[in-house]
Amino acid sequence: MLALTKIEDHFDEIIESMAPQSPMALIETPARPLDINKLKPKSISLHWEFMFTRSRYETSDMNEQGRLLGEVAELVDAGRMVSTMQANLGSINAANLRQAHALVESGKTIGKVVLAGF
């Protein structure tokens, strides 16, 4: 099970839907603590992925990050992977930031709203 967002809002349902001895992978930091004791009855393992672990700790497989990014670039170039960008509002400024917030707060956006120039 790959949980990408708001795991804390769906944790119980996700666990219920998972088979015993399944892996659960997270990429985000939950907004609220998770009760990982709920994983024990099904022996569900929890795995975190953080993009910068290899470079931060200079792990023995640090070059793997470059290989993975190259593979993603090939998939994007081949059209097999596409961006989730919904809107690129241009440079960051007060007007564009207000527009971005309005889009996201509408609850109707699907995908990313992008501002540039940070």
LUMBABA-622285 format. One record per atom (N, C-alpha, C): residue number from 1; residue in one letter; x negated, y, z negated. Coordinates in steps of 0.001 Angstrom, whole numbers. Last residue first. Layout:
<atoms>
k, r, east, north, up
NUM, a, X, Y, Z
...
</atoms>
This chain:
<atoms>
k, r, east, north, up
118, f, -11148, 30901, 6471
118, f, -11448, 30882, 5032
118, f, -12919, 31077, 4812
117, g, -10070, 30884, 9059
117, g, -10898, 31986, 8624
117, g, -11197, 32029, 7150
116, a, -6605, 29895, 9543
116, a, -8041, 29827, 9789
116, a, -8766, 30995, 9159
115, l, -3940, 27751, 8646
115, l, -4464, 29105, 8689
115, l, -5975, 28994, 8821
114, v, -1354, 25456, 9471
114, v, -2778, 25787, 9442
114, v, -2996, 27303, 9483
113, v, 619, 22975, 8253
113, v, 672, 24376, 8662
113, v, -740, 24907, 8428
112, k, 1215, 19561, 9162
112, k, 400, 20604, 8542
112, k, 701, 21981, 9122
111, g, 4375, 17778, 8907
111, g, 3010, 18006, 9366
111, g, 2379, 19199, 8684
110, i, 7363, 19250, 8944
110, i, 6767, 17924, 9068
110, i, 5387, 18155, 9642
109, t, 9451, 21378, 7053
109, t, 8230, 21161, 7839
109, t, 7859, 19686, 7831
108, k, 11565, 21914, 5450
108, k, 11869, 21319, 6751
108, k, 10626, 21069, 7588
107, g, 11261, 23407, 3213
107, g, 11509, 21983, 3030
107, g, 11770, 21250, 4334
106, s, 10607, 26022, 3074
106, s, 11905, 25703, 3683
106, s, 12270, 24242, 3487
105, e, 8012, 26178, 2193
105, e, 9069, 26256, 1186
105, e, 10453, 25965, 1759
104, v, 6661, 26160, 4669
104, v, 6519, 25029, 3756
104, v, 7658, 25014, 2737
103, l, 7515, 28657, 5755
103, l, 7695, 27396, 6479
103, l, 7669, 26205, 5531
102, a, 6690, 30451, 3753
102, a, 8104, 30352, 4104
102, a, 8390, 29043, 4832
101, h, 3902, 30109, 3844
101, h, 4653, 29729, 2642
101, h, 6134, 29560, 2957
100, a, 3432, 31154, 6405
100, a, 3092, 29764, 6099
100, a, 3866, 29283, 4876
99, q, 4236, 33826, 6039
99, q, 4917, 32986, 7025
99, q, 4659, 31507, 6744
98, r, 2351, 34659, 4139
98, r, 3789, 34681, 3804
98, r, 4568, 33774, 4756
97, l, 54, 34359, 5729
97, l, 197, 33564, 4506
97, l, 1655, 33521, 4062
96, n, 494, 36277, 7669
96, n, 456, 34862, 8061
96, n, 600, 33943, 6857
95, a, 381, 38611, 6049
95, a, 1575, 38295, 6841
95, a, 1623, 36818, 7217
94, a, -2227, 38501, 4879
94, a, -1014, 38516, 4049
94, a, 229, 38101, 4838
93, n, -4234, 36069, 6618
93, n, -3967, 37437, 6186
93, n, -2626, 37401, 5454
92, i, -6158, 33919, 8437
92, i, -5513, 34130, 7155
92, i, -5431, 35630, 6867
91, s, -5420, 33534, 11932
91, s, -6283, 33962, 10820
91, s, -5484, 34169, 9551
90, g, -2903, 31134, 12916
90, g, -4020, 32033, 13168
90, g, -4785, 32378, 11910
89, l, -1023, 29221, 12521
89, l, -578, 30610, 12406
89, l, -1708, 31612, 12576
88, n, -146, 26411, 13945
88, n, -1377, 27123, 13669
88, n, -1022, 28601, 13701
87, a, 1981, 23749, 12994
87, a, 1852, 25139, 13408
87, a, 478, 25667, 13027
86, q, 1633, 21037, 12627
86, q, 2898, 21516, 13170
86, q, 2746, 22918, 13726
85, m, -734, 18496, 12726
85, m, -524, 19947, 12701
85, m, 804, 20297, 13363
84, t, -1523, 15953, 12705
84, t, -194, 16196, 12132
84, t, 103, 17686, 12068
83, s, -3158, 14754, 15666
83, s, -3089, 15615, 14492
83, s, -1652, 15715, 13989
82, v, -3397, 11335, 16675
82, v, -3057, 12728, 16921
82, v, -2954, 13476, 15597
81, m, -4972, 8700, 18254
81, m, -4726, 9337, 16966
81, m, -4466, 10810, 17242
80, r, -5269, 8122, 20865
80, r, -4673, 7073, 20029
80, r, -4396, 7567, 18618
79, g, -6638, 9768, 22538
79, g, -5204, 10007, 22376
79, g, -4504, 8964, 21529
78, a, -9329, 9606, 22694
78, a, -8583, 8643, 23517
78, a, -7070, 8842, 23410
77, d, -10073, 11486, 20801
77, d, -10395, 11744, 22209
77, d, -9603, 10830, 23143
76, v, -9247, 10103, 18490
76, v, -8615, 11373, 18851
76, v, -8836, 11654, 20331
75, l, -11006, 7917, 18569
75, l, -9553, 7678, 18604
75, l, -8802, 8939, 19005
74, e, -13464, 9270, 18342
74, e, -13173, 8471, 19536
74, e, -11674, 8211, 19671
73, a, -13167, 10364, 15762
73, a, -13312, 11253, 16922
73, a, -13006, 10516, 18224
72, v, -13151, 8004, 14242
72, v, -11947, 8844, 14289
72, v, -12009, 9773, 15499
71, e, -15802, 7230, 14674
71, e, -14708, 6362, 15119
71, e, -13391, 7144, 15215
70, g, -17137, 9326, 13414
70, g, -17314, 9097, 14847
70, g, -16206, 8236, 15423
69, l, -16344, 8866, 10787
69, l, -15910, 10101, 11450
69, l, -16076, 10000, 12960
68, l, -17682, 6406, 10374
68, l, -16223, 6488, 10299
68, l, -15686, 7733, 10996
67, r, -20355, 7223, 10625
67, r, -19812, 6225, 11541
67, r, -18286, 6286, 11564
66, g, -20538, 9011, 8475
66, g, -20732, 9493, 9837
66, g, -20168, 8533, 10863
65, q, -20147, 7183, 6371
65, q, -19215, 8300, 6557
65, q, -19329, 8857, 7970
64, e, -22362, 5499, 6456
64, e, -21064, 4962, 6878
64, e, -20052, 6082, 7125
63, n, -24508, 6636, 5245
63, n, -24370, 6830, 6692
63, n, -23042, 6317, 7230
62, m, -24304, 5673, 2593
62, m, -23952, 7062, 2886
62, m, -23754, 7307, 4381
61, d, -24679, 3285, 1255
61, d, -23951, 3250, 2528
61, d, -23534, 4652, 2985
60, s, -25861, 3908, -1135
60, s, -26672, 3177, -151
60, s, -25990, 3111, 1214
59, t, -24957, 7303, -2014
59, t, -24825, 5854, -2087
59, t, -25621, 5187, -967
58, e, -25078, 9985, -3037
58, e, -26116, 9419, -2169
58, e, -26127, 7891, -2253
57, y, -23023, 11201, -4282
57, y, -23824, 10288, -5094
57, y, -24922, 9577, -4299
56, r, -22025, 12815, -2231
56, r, -22231, 13376, -3570
56, r, -23182, 12514, -4402
55, s, -21739, 11049, -65
55, s, -22741, 12119, -9
55, s, -23025, 12698, -1394
54, r, -19749, 9268, -1072
54, r, -21023, 8776, -546
54, r, -22099, 9863, -562
53, t, -17605, 10996, -1830
53, t, -18298, 10153, -2809
53, t, -19670, 9738, -2311
52, f, -16033, 12537, -132
52, f, -17389, 12991, -410
52, f, -18146, 12133, -1424
51, m, -13448, 11427, 139
51, m, -14304, 11593, 1303
51, m, -15767, 11872, 964
50, f, -12258, 8956, -1811
50, f, -12629, 10368, -1854
50, f, -13709, 10568, -801
49, e, -9887, 6685, -2759
49, e, -10766, 7074, -1661
49, e, -10985, 8572, -1772
48, w, -9281, 4176, -5191
48, w, -9326, 5586, -4830
48, w, -10248, 5769, -3632
47, h, -7153, 1511, -5961
47, h, -8367, 1942, -5280
47, h, -8242, 3421, -4918
46, l, -5886, -933, -8094
46, l, -5818, 468, -7705
46, l, -7172, 894, -7141
45, s, -4124, -4012, -7814
45, s, -5383, -3286, -7982
45, s, -5231, -1872, -7430
44, i, -1704, -5735, -9606
44, i, -1942, -4798, -8508
44, i, -3234, -4049, -8795
43, s, -558, -7749, -11209
43, s, -1999, -7755, -10897
43, s, -2300, -6904, -9662
42, k, 1952, -7398, -12095
42, k, 1817, -7917, -10734
42, k, 354, -8030, -10308
41, p, 1511, -6389, -14679
41, p, 2323, -7600, -14500
41, p, 2224, -8228, -13100
40, k, -206, -3983, -14152
40, k, -713, -5239, -14707
40, k, 185, -6450, -14457
39, l, 924, -1609, -13423
39, l, 338, -2426, -12362
39, l, 1, -3839, -12853
38, k, 1625, -270, -15694
38, k, 2719, -833, -14896
38, k, 2202, -1725, -13768
37, n, -654, 896, -16582
37, n, -268, -363, -17228
37, n, 870, -1042, -16469
36, i, -840, 3353, -15439
36, i, -1400, 2233, -14684
36, i, -1123, 886, -15347
35, d, 1070, 5832, -15232
35, d, 975, 4759, -16221
35, d, 480, 3508, -15496
34, l, -505, 8829, -14187
34, l, 192, 7600, -13822
34, l, 15, 6574, -14937
33, p, -78, 12329, -14927
33, p, -761, 11045, -15135
33, p, 121, 9859, -14734
32, r, 843, 14460, -12177
32, r, 1062, 13973, -13543
32, r, 326, 12653, -13701
31, a, -153, 14834, -9679
31, a, 164, 16030, -10459
31, a, 408, 15689, -11926
30, p, -2909, 12767, -8585
30, p, -1501, 12957, -8958
30, p, -1307, 14203, -9828
29, t, -5021, 13427, -6043
29, t, -4986, 13456, -7496
29, t, -3535, 13705, -7892
28, e, -5095, 11184, -3196
28, e, -4837, 12446, -3863
28, e, -4977, 12305, -5367
27, i, -5380, 8717, -2171
27, i, -6347, 9709, -1721
27, i, -6177, 11027, -2457
26, l, -5111, 5250, -3093
26, l, -4715, 6645, -3262
26, l, -5794, 7553, -2694
25, a, -3879, 1974, -2619
25, a, -4920, 2957, -2342
25, a, -4352, 4365, -2445
24, m, -3405, -1126, -4040
24, m, -2793, 191, -3856
24, m, -3936, 1177, -3666
23, p, -3204, -4600, -3157
23, p, -4003, -3406, -3446
23, p, -3184, -2135, -3211
22, s, -1390, -7256, -4835
22, s, -1592, -6326, -3718
22, s, -2535, -5201, -4125
21, q, -494, -9139, -6660
21, q, -1903, -9155, -6255
21, q, -2196, -8284, -5036
20, p, 2921, -9265, -5599
20, p, 1886, -9525, -6599
20, p, 504, -9606, -5937
19, a, 4038, -6632, -3391
19, a, 3876, -8047, -3719
19, a, 2826, -8202, -4816
18, m, 6003, -3695, -4057
18, m, 4739, -4367, -3738
18, m, 4746, -5831, -4158
17, s, 8238, -2412, -4960
17, s, 8256, -2913, -3581
17, s, 7019, -3743, -3221
16, e, 7516, -1595, -7526
16, e, 8599, -2570, -7361
16, e, 8581, -3199, -5967
15, i, 5602, 341, -6891
15, i, 5207, -888, -7593
15, i, 6256, -1973, -7402
14, i, 7322, 2239, -5726
14, i, 6238, 1639, -4948
14, i, 5803, 326, -5580
13, e, 8939, 2937, -7861
13, e, 9534, 2300, -6687
13, e, 8475, 1612, -5827
12, d, 7045, 4117, -9617
12, d, 7820, 2935, -10020
12, d, 8398, 2189, -8821
11, f, 6042, 6306, -8007
11, f, 5183, 5249, -8530
11, f, 5965, 3980, -8870
10, h, 7043, 8597, -6975
10, h, 7535, 7336, -6410
10, h, 6818, 6118, -6962
9, d, 5841, 10811, -8065
9, d, 7297, 10854, -7881
9, d, 7880, 9512, -7452
8, e, 3127, 10272, -7988
8, e, 3786, 10325, -9294
8, e, 5312, 10343, -9183
7, i, 2444, 10536, -5316
7, i, 2541, 9186, -5874
7, i, 3301, 9199, -7192
6, k, 2272, 12665, -3442
6, k, 3260, 12659, -4524
6, k, 3502, 11277, -5113
5, t, 806, 10867, -747
5, t, 1237, 12117, -1353
5, t, 2311, 11883, -2406
4, l, -94, 8337, 61
4, l, -808, 9530, 493
4, l, -408, 10800, -243
3, a, -720, 5091, -548
3, a, 105, 6183, -1046
3, a, -635, 7488, -793
2, l, -684, 2115, 921
2, l, -1420, 3362, 990
2, l, -475, 4481, 589
1, m, -852, -1168, 0
1, m, 0, 0, 0
1, m, -894, 1225, 0
</atoms>
